[in-house]
């Protein structure tokens, strides 16, 4: 009896499959990614049924300078006190 096999699709130059495995979604349609390097992902659902996951790394607090944090704190305090400028009219920049 002959064995039918499917040829693997050719990858674009430079793109290789490092790991592949099957996974089933649970009752809440969640899946687990094995060995994920990051906790957060941006997901793109494509029309052909594929999903693209792009890792997202949140900026650690120490990456923002102390000066910027101080200025941000003052701005938030002023906004909470009601000290804010008048609204800016951006209608000149929109197409109508």
C-alpha positions in Angstrom: 0.0 0.0 0.0 1.4 3.4 -1.0 1.7 6.1 1.7 0.5 9.5 0.7 2.5 12.4 2.1 2.2 16.1 1.8 5.2 18.2 0.8 6.0 20.9 3.3 5.4 24.4 2.1 8.5 26.3 1.2 9.3 29.1 3.6 10.3 32.6 2.5 14.0 33.2 2.6 15.3 33.7 6.1 12.1 32.4 7.8 12.3 29.1 9.5 10.1 27.2 11.9 11.8 26.8 15.2 9.1 24.8 16.9 5.7 23.6 16.1 3.0 21.8 18.1 -0.7 21.4 18.3 -2.7 23.0 21.0 -6.4 22.9 21.9 -8.4 25.9 23.3 -10.1 25.4 26.6 -13.7 26.3 27.3 -13.0 30.0 27.4 -11.1 29.7 24.0 -7.7 30.2 25.7 -4.5 28.6 24.7 -1.1 28.3 26.4 2.1 29.1 24.6 5.0 26.9 25.6 8.3 28.6 26.5 6.9 32.1 25.8 9.7 34.8 26.4 7.2 37.6 27.1 3.9 37.8 29.0 2.0 40.2 26.7 1.3 39.8 23.0 -0.4 41.8 20.3 -2.6 39.5 18.3 -3.6 40.0 14.6 -6.4 37.8 13.3 -6.0 37.3 9.6 -8.8 36.5 7.1 -7.3 33.1 6.3 -7.7 31.9 9.8 -4.1 32.5 10.9 -3.1 34.5 14.0 0.1 36.5 14.3 1.4 37.1 17.8 3.9 39.9 18.3 5.6 40.1 21.7 5.0 43.3 23.7 7.4 44.3 26.4 6.1 47.0 28.8 8.6 49.7 29.7 10.0 49.1 33.2 9.5 52.0 35.7 13.2 52.7 36.0 13.4 53.3 32.2 11.5 56.6 32.6 13.7 59.3 34.0 13.1 60.8 37.5 12.7 64.2 35.9 9.9 63.0 33.6 8.1 61.2 36.4 8.2 64.4 38.5 6.9 66.5 35.7 4.1 63.9 35.0 3.2 63.9 38.7 2.9 67.7 38.7 0.8 67.7 35.6 -1.7 65.1 37.0 -1.9 67.0 40.3 -2.7 70.3 38.4 -5.3 68.5 36.3 -7.0 67.1 39.4 -7.2 70.6 40.8 -8.8 71.8 37.7 -5.9 73.8 36.5 -5.8 73.2 32.8 -5.6 75.2 29.6 -8.6 75.9 27.4 -9.4 73.2 24.9 -7.3 73.4 21.7 -9.3 73.8 18.4 -7.9 71.3 15.9 -10.6 71.7 13.3 -8.1 73.5 11.0 -6.2 70.2 10.7 -9.2 68.0 9.8 -10.7 67.5 6.4 -14.3 68.5 5.9 
